[in-house]
Amino acid sequence: MSLELIHLTIAIFFTLAIDTFALFKYLKMNLKKACAVSLLINIASMIAAFIAQQYLVTKLPTDWFFLHHILNNYATVFLIFSTVTLAVKILVETLIITFFEKEVSTAVLWGVVIVMNIFTALPGLTYDFVRGKPKISAPFVLTENEDWIHNCSDTIYFLDANTKMLTAATPGSTNYFPLTSAEPFFGYRISAGGNAAITLGRTNVIVISVFNSNKLTKTYTFPSKVESVKLADVVPQKNIYVTCLSNTINCFDLQSGAPTGEVVKINSTNSVNKISICADSSKILSLVGKEKFVANWIDGKAMPIAESPKTFPSLICSIKDYAAISNSFNSSEAEINIVMNKGIEIKYKGEKYNFNVGTSARFMGIGFLSDGENFLFQLGGEIMVLNVKTKKVGHLFEGILGKIKK
C-alpha cells in the first residue's frame, strides 16, 4: 500500500470519527444518526469544495499556475485555495446539519462545525503544505522564459490554454499561429507538409482546417462518428480525406464532403487502429495490431503486406492514447526518461541527473528539438523546455497536447 493511500485512509477515518463524536456529544444526536450525518456532510462538502476550487482556477490569473510563480508564491496560492476550501466546507456542512437539527441555536451550530473542521482539516493541510511545496534542486536553474533558443526551425503544435485553439508556434519566437477554431477535444492530426489539420470535437463532427504558411485559409466541417484522429487522414492537394469505421475505409471529396464511391473492407478479426494515405494518394495503409494492410482505390481491395509503403508524414496526437505515449526520448546529445512521481531522468555525457519539482508533479514528455539539447515537456497546463547541457529550465507556452514537427 502506497504512502498516499495510507494517508488518505487515515484521514478519512479520523475525520469521520471526529465529526461523529462532535455531533453525538455537542449536538445531542443519537450515535446512529451522528454517523450517517457525518458521512453525508463529508461527501457533500468535498464535492462542493472541489467545484469551488475548479471555479477558483478559472478566476485567478493563468500565470499564477506557472512553475516559476508557484515557486515564488506557493504559500499565498496555498492559503487562497485552503481558505476557499474551508469556507465552502463549513458552509455546506452547517446547512446540512441545520436541516436535521432545526432546534439547535445558530451560534452553537456554527461553533461546533468550525471546531470540527479545525481539528480535521489542520493536520491534513499541514501535511499537504509541506509535502506539496515545490522545489528545484541543483544543478537545474529555473527561468521565467526561455532566452537561449535561437534560430529554431522546428514547429510545435499544441492546444492553447487561453484560446482553446490548435496553435502552431516556433520555440524562441513570439509568433503564434491559430490553425483552427475547433477545439481538438479528442486530439488532432497534422497532415503532410503541415498544411492541414484534422480535429475531433465533443460532438460527432470532424473539422478539417487547411492552412498556408501557418495561416488558416479554409475550414471544412463534416459529420462523422470517428472517435480517433488515427482513423482519419487528409491530403488537401489531392482534394480527398478518408475515414475508417468498423474496419471499413471510405474516401470523401474534401470540397463537398460527398463519398467518392471507393469503399474498402479490412478483413481482420482485430480492429484497425491507424490509417495513413500513401504517397501516391491511390492507396491507404492500415495498421491492425501488428498486421499491415494496403487498400488500393483502383480495385477496392485490401492486401496484407510485410513492409510499409511510403506514406505522407503526419503528426498525431490522440487524447485517448496521450497518457500511454512513450516517455523515453533520445537525441545525439542525451537520453531522457519520464518517471511517474520521480520527474525527468537525464543521462548526458556519462552523467545522470534528475529534474523534479515535488511529489505531486505530473510530467509528460514531448520530445527533443532538432538541436538535440533542448527537451520539451508538459507540466500541468504549461509547456516547458529543459536544456540538457546548461541545465536551464524555462517556460515556453501555456497549453497541452504538444507535438514537434522538425
C-alpha positions as CSV (number, residue, x, y, z in Angstrom):
1,M,0.0,0.0,0.0
2,S,1.4,3.4,-1.0
3,L,2.1,6.2,1.5
4,E,-0.5,8.3,-0.3
5,L,-3.2,5.6,0.2
6,I,-2.3,5.1,3.8
7,H,-2.5,8.8,4.5
8,L,-5.9,9.1,2.7
9,T,-7.3,6.1,4.6
10,I,-6.2,7.5,8.0
11,A,-7.5,11.0,7.1
12,I,-11.0,9.7,6.1
13,F,-11.5,7.6,9.3
14,F,-10.0,10.3,11.5
15,T,-12.4,13.0,10.0
16,L,-15.5,10.7,10.3
17,A,-14.6,9.8,13.9
18,I,-14.1,13.5,15.0
19,D,-17.3,14.7,13.2
20,T,-19.4,11.8,14.6
21,F,-18.1,12.5,18.1
22,A,-18.9,16.2,17.8
23,L,-22.4,15.6,16.5
24,F,-23.1,13.0,19.2
25,K,-21.6,14.9,22.1
26,Y,-22.4,18.5,21.4
27,L,-25.5,18.4,19.2
28,K,-27.0,15.5,21.1
29,M,-27.7,13.3,18.0
30,N,-28.0,9.6,18.7
31,L,-25.0,7.6,17.6
32,K,-26.6,6.1,14.5
33,K,-27.8,9.4,13.2
34,A,-24.5,11.1,14.0
35,C,-22.6,8.5,11.9
36,A,-25.0,8.9,9.0
37,V,-24.9,12.7,9.1
38,S,-21.1,12.7,9.4
39,L,-20.8,10.6,6.3
40,L,-23.3,12.8,4.4
41,I,-21.7,16.2,5.3
42,N,-18.2,15.0,4.4
43,I,-19.3,13.7,1.0
44,A,-21.3,16.8,0.2
45,S,-18.7,19.2,1.4
46,M,-15.9,17.5,-0.5
47,I,-17.9,17.7,-3.7
48,A,-18.7,21.4,-3.1
49,A,-15.1,22.2,-2.2
50,F,-13.9,20.5,-5.4
51,I,-16.4,22.6,-7.5
52,A,-15.3,25.7,-5.7
53,Q,-11.6,25.0,-6.4
54,Q,-12.3,24.4,-10.1
55,Y,-14.2,27.7,-10.3
56,L,-11.4,29.5,-8.5
57,V,-8.9,28.2,-11.0
58,T,-10.9,29.9,-13.8
59,K,-10.9,33.3,-11.9
60,L,-7.2,33.5,-11.0
61,P,-4.6,34.8,-13.5
62,T,-3.3,31.9,-15.6
63,D,0.3,32.7,-14.9
64,W,-0.3,32.0,-11.2
65,F,-0.1,28.4,-12.1
66,F,3.3,28.6,-13.9
67,L,6.1,26.8,-12.2
68,H,8.1,30.0,-11.5
69,H,5.1,31.7,-9.9
70,I,4.2,28.8,-7.7
71,L,7.8,28.5,-6.5
72,N,7.9,32.2,-5.5
73,N,4.3,32.4,-4.2
74,Y,3.5,28.9,-3.0
75,A,2.3,30.0,0.5
76,T,-0.1,32.6,-1.0
77,V,-1.6,30.3,-3.5
78,F,-1.9,27.5,-0.9
79,L,-3.6,29.9,1.6
80,I,-6.1,31.1,-1.0
81,F,-7.2,27.6,-2.0
82,S,-7.2,26.4,1.6
83,T,-9.3,29.3,2.8
84,V,-11.9,28.8,0.0
85,T,-12.0,25.1,0.6
86,L,-12.5,25.5,4.4
87,A,-15.2,28.2,3.9
88,V,-17.2,26.1,1.5
89,K,-16.9,23.0,3.6
90,I,-18.1,24.9,6.8
91,L,-21.0,26.5,4.9
92,V,-22.2,23.3,3.3
93,E,-21.8,21.2,6.5
94,T,-23.7,23.9,8.5
95,L,-26.6,24.0,6.1
96,I,-26.9,20.2,6.0
97,I,-26.8,19.8,9.8
98,T,-29.4,22.7,10.2
99,F,-31.8,20.6,8.1
100,F,-31.5,17.7,10.6
101,E,-31.2,19.7,13.8
102,K,-33.5,22.8,13.5
103,E,-33.7,23.3,17.3
104,V,-30.0,23.9,17.8
105,S,-29.0,27.5,18.2
106,T,-27.2,29.1,15.2
107,A,-24.2,30.1,17.4
108,V,-23.7,26.6,18.8
109,L,-24.1,25.0,15.4
110,W,-21.6,27.3,13.7
111,G,-19.2,26.9,16.6
112,V,-19.3,23.1,16.5
113,V,-18.8,22.9,12.7
114,I,-15.9,25.4,12.8
115,V,-14.2,23.5,15.6
116,M,-14.8,20.2,13.8
117,N,-13.1,21.5,10.7
118,I,-10.2,22.9,12.6
119,F,-9.5,19.6,14.2
120,T,-10.0,17.6,11.0
121,A,-8.5,20.0,8.4
122,L,-5.4,21.4,10.0
123,P,-3.4,18.2,10.2
124,G,-4.2,17.4,6.6
125,L,-3.5,21.0,5.4
126,T,-0.1,21.0,7.2
127,Y,0.8,17.7,5.7
128,D,-0.2,18.8,2.2
129,F,1.6,22.2,2.6
130,V,4.9,20.5,3.5
131,R,4.6,17.6,1.1
132,G,3.4,19.6,-1.9
133,K,5.8,22.5,-1.7
134,P,7.7,22.6,-5.0
135,K,11.5,23.0,-5.1
136,I,14.2,23.0,-7.8
137,S,17.3,21.1,-6.9
138,A,20.8,21.7,-8.2
139,P,22.2,21.8,-10.9
140,F,19.0,23.0,-12.5
141,V,18.1,26.7,-12.8
142,L,14.6,27.9,-13.5
143,T,13.9,30.9,-15.6
144,E,10.6,32.6,-16.3
145,N,11.1,32.3,-20.1
146,E,13.4,30.5,-22.4
147,D,16.1,33.0,-23.5
148,W,18.6,30.7,-25.0
149,I,16.8,29.2,-28.1
150,H,17.8,31.0,-31.3
151,N,17.2,30.3,-35.0
152,C,15.0,27.3,-34.3
153,S,13.4,25.9,-37.4
154,D,11.1,23.4,-35.6
155,T,7.3,23.9,-35.2
156,I,5.4,22.9,-32.2
157,Y,1.7,22.3,-32.3
158,F,-0.4,22.5,-29.1
159,L,-3.8,23.3,-27.7
160,D,-3.6,26.8,-26.4
161,A,-5.0,27.0,-22.9
162,N,-6.3,30.6,-23.4
163,T,-7.9,30.5,-26.8
164,K,-8.8,26.7,-26.7
165,M,-7.5,26.6,-30.3
166,L,-5.0,24.3,-32.0
167,T,-1.9,26.6,-32.4
168,A,1.4,26.4,-34.2
169,A,4.5,28.2,-32.8
170,T,8.3,28.3,-33.1
171,P,10.2,27.9,-29.9
172,G,12.2,31.0,-29.2
173,S,9.8,33.2,-31.1
174,T,6.7,35.2,-30.1
175,N,4.8,34.3,-33.2
176,Y,1.7,32.2,-32.6
177,F,-0.5,30.9,-35.4
178,P,-4.0,29.7,-34.5
179,L,-4.8,27.0,-37.0
180,T,-8.4,26.3,-36.3
181,S,-11.2,27.5,-34.1
182,A,-12.3,23.9,-33.4
183,E,-11.2,22.6,-30.1
184,P,-9.4,19.2,-30.5
185,F,-11.2,17.6,-27.7
186,F,-10.3,14.1,-28.9
187,G,-7.0,15.1,-30.4
188,Y,-5.6,16.3,-33.7
189,R,-3.7,15.2,-36.7
190,I,-1.3,17.5,-38.8
191,S,-1.1,16.3,-42.4
192,A,1.9,16.1,-44.7
193,G,3.8,19.3,-45.2
194,G,2.0,20.9,-42.3
195,N,-0.8,22.3,-44.5
196,A,-3.9,20.8,-42.9
197,A,-5.2,19.7,-39.5
198,I,-7.9,17.2,-38.5
199,T,-9.6,17.9,-35.2
200,L,-12.3,15.9,-33.4
201,G,-14.7,17.8,-31.2
202,R,-17.1,16.7,-28.4
203,T,-19.9,16.0,-31.0
204,N,-19.9,13.7,-34.0
205,V,-18.2,16.3,-36.2
206,I,-14.8,16.2,-38.0
207,V,-13.2,19.5,-38.8
208,I,-10.5,19.8,-41.4
209,S,-8.6,23.0,-41.5
210,V,-6.3,23.9,-44.4
211,F,-3.6,26.5,-44.0
212,N,-0.7,28.0,-45.9
213,S,2.4,29.2,-44.1
214,N,0.6,28.6,-40.8
215,K,-2.3,30.9,-41.9
216,L,-5.7,29.4,-42.0
217,T,-7.2,29.5,-45.5
218,K,-10.2,27.2,-45.4
219,T,-12.2,25.1,-42.9
220,Y,-14.4,22.1,-43.7
221,T,-16.9,20.6,-41.2
222,F,-18.4,17.1,-41.8
223,P,-20.5,14.8,-39.7
224,S,-18.6,11.7,-38.6
225,K,-18.6,9.0,-36.0
226,V,-14.9,8.6,-36.0
227,E,-13.6,8.7,-32.4
228,S,-9.9,8.9,-33.0
229,V,-7.8,11.1,-35.3
230,K,-5.8,7.9,-36.0
231,L,-8.7,6.8,-38.1
232,A,-8.9,9.9,-40.4
233,D,-6.4,11.4,-42.8
234,V,-6.4,14.2,-45.4
235,V,-4.4,15.3,-48.4
236,P,-5.7,18.8,-49.4
237,Q,-3.6,18.9,-52.6
238,K,-5.5,15.8,-53.8
239,N,-8.8,17.1,-52.5
240,I,-9.5,13.9,-50.5
241,Y,-9.9,12.8,-47.0
242,V,-10.5,9.3,-45.7
243,T,-12.0,7.7,-42.5
244,C,-12.3,4.2,-41.1
245,L,-15.3,2.9,-39.2
246,S,-15.8,-0.7,-38.2
247,N,-12.8,-1.7,-40.4
248,T,-14.4,-0.1,-43.4
249,I,-12.4,2.7,-45.2
250,N,-14.3,5.4,-47.0
251,C,-12.9,8.1,-49.3
252,F,-14.6,11.6,-49.5
253,D,-14.3,14.7,-51.6
254,L,-12.8,17.4,-49.5
255,Q,-14.8,20.3,-51.1
256,S,-18.3,18.7,-50.8
257,G,-17.8,16.0,-48.2
258,A,-19.5,13.6,-50.6
259,P,-18.3,10.0,-50.8
260,T,-16.2,9.3,-53.9
261,G,-17.6,5.8,-54.2
262,E,-14.5,3.9,-53.1
263,V,-15.1,1.6,-50.1
264,V,-12.6,-0.9,-48.7
265,K,-13.3,-3.5,-46.1
266,I,-10.3,-4.7,-44.0
267,N,-10.7,-8.4,-43.3
268,S,-9.3,-8.9,-39.9
269,T,-10.6,-10.2,-36.6
270,N,-8.9,-7.2,-34.9
271,S,-9.9,-3.5,-35.3
272,V,-8.0,-1.1,-37.4
273,N,-6.1,1.2,-35.0
274,K,-4.5,3.6,-37.6
275,I,-4.7,4.6,-41.2
276,S,-2.4,6.8,-43.4
277,I,-2.8,7.9,-47.0
278,C,0.1,6.6,-49.1
279,A,2.4,9.0,-51.0
280,D,0.7,8.4,-54.4
281,S,-2.7,9.0,-52.9
282,S,-4.2,5.9,-54.6
283,K,-3.6,3.6,-51.6
284,I,-4.0,3.8,-47.9
285,L,-2.0,1.9,-45.3
286,S,-4.0,0.4,-42.4
287,L,-2.5,-0.9,-39.2
288,V,-4.3,-3.7,-37.3
289,G,-2.3,-4.5,-34.3
290,K,0.9,-5.9,-35.9
291,E,-0.8,-6.6,-39.2
292,K,-0.5,-4.2,-42.1
293,F,-2.9,-3.8,-45.0
294,V,-2.8,-1.7,-48.1
295,A,-6.1,-0.7,-49.6
296,N,-6.0,0.1,-53.4
297,W,-8.6,2.5,-54.5
298,I,-8.5,1.2,-58.1
299,D,-9.9,-2.2,-57.3
300,G,-11.2,-1.6,-53.8
301,K,-9.2,-4.4,-52.2
302,A,-7.1,-4.5,-49.1
303,M,-4.0,-6.8,-49.3
304,P,-1.9,-7.8,-46.3
305,I,1.8,-6.7,-46.6
306,A,5.0,-7.1,-44.8
307,E,6.7,-3.8,-45.4
308,S,5.1,-0.3,-45.1
309,P,4.9,1.7,-48.3
310,K,5.9,5.4,-48.3
311,T,3.2,7.4,-46.6
312,F,2.6,11.1,-46.1
313,P,4.3,12.1,-42.9
314,S,1.8,13.3,-40.2
315,L,1.8,14.2,-36.6
316,I,-0.9,12.5,-34.5
317,C,-1.9,13.5,-31.0
318,S,-4.8,11.3,-29.9
319,I,-6.3,12.2,-26.5
320,K,-7.2,8.6,-25.8
321,D,-3.6,7.5,-26.3
322,Y,-1.8,10.5,-24.8
323,A,-1.2,9.1,-21.4
324,A,0.3,5.9,-22.9
325,I,2.7,7.8,-25.2
326,S,6.3,6.6,-24.8
327,N,8.1,8.6,-22.1
328,S,11.6,7.6,-23.3
329,F,13.4,10.0,-25.6
330,N,16.9,10.0,-27.2
331,S,18.9,12.5,-29.1
332,S,22.6,12.6,-30.3
333,E,23.3,14.5,-27.0
334,A,21.2,12.8,-24.3
335,E,18.8,10.2,-23.2
336,I,15.7,11.1,-21.2
337,N,13.1,9.0,-19.3
338,I,9.9,10.4,-17.7
339,V,9.2,8.5,-14.5
340,M,6.0,8.9,-12.6
341,N,6.4,10.8,-9.3
342,K,10.2,10.9,-9.9
343,G,10.4,13.6,-12.7
344,I,12.7,13.6,-15.6
345,E,15.7,11.4,-15.5
346,I,18.6,12.6,-17.8
347,K,21.7,10.9,-19.0
348,Y,24.1,13.3,-20.5
349,K,27.8,12.6,-21.3
350,G,28.0,9.8,-18.8
351,E,26.4,11.8,-16.0
352,K,22.9,11.2,-14.6
353,Y,20.6,14.0,-13.4
354,N,17.0,14.1,-12.1
355,F,14.7,17.1,-12.5
356,N,11.6,17.2,-10.3
357,V,9.6,19.8,-8.6
358,G,7.6,17.9,-6.0
359,T,5.8,14.6,-5.3
360,S,2.5,15.9,-6.8
361,A,4.1,17.0,-10.1
362,R,2.9,15.2,-13.3
363,F,5.3,15.3,-16.3
364,M,4.5,14.4,-19.9
365,G,7.4,14.2,-22.4
366,I,7.0,15.9,-25.8
367,G,10.4,15.5,-27.4
368,F,13.8,17.0,-28.4
369,L,14.1,19.9,-30.7
370,S,16.4,19.4,-33.7
371,D,19.5,20.7,-31.9
372,G,19.3,17.6,-29.6
373,E,19.9,19.8,-26.5
374,N,16.6,21.3,-25.8
375,F,13.9,18.9,-24.5
376,L,10.2,19.9,-24.4
377,F,7.8,18.6,-21.8
378,Q,4.4,19.3,-20.3
379,L,4.0,20.1,-16.6
380,G,0.3,20.6,-15.7
381,G,-1.0,23.1,-18.3
382,E,2.4,24.5,-19.1
383,I,4.8,23.5,-21.9
384,M,8.4,23.9,-20.8
385,V,11.9,23.4,-22.2
386,L,14.9,21.9,-20.5
387,N,18.4,22.3,-21.8
388,V,20.4,19.1,-21.0
389,K,23.7,21.0,-21.5
390,T,23.2,24.1,-19.4
391,K,20.5,22.6,-17.1
392,K,18.3,25.7,-17.7
393,V,14.6,25.2,-17.5
394,G,12.1,27.7,-18.8
395,H,8.5,28.4,-19.8
396,L,7.5,28.1,-23.4
397,F,3.8,28.1,-23.9
398,E,0.6,27.8,-21.9
399,G,-1.1,24.7,-23.3
400,I,-1.3,20.9,-23.6
401,L,-1.1,18.2,-26.2
402,G,2.2,19.3,-27.7
403,K,3.8,17.8,-30.8
404,I,7.0,18.8,-32.5
405,K,7.5,18.9,-36.3
406,K,11.1,19.1,-37.3
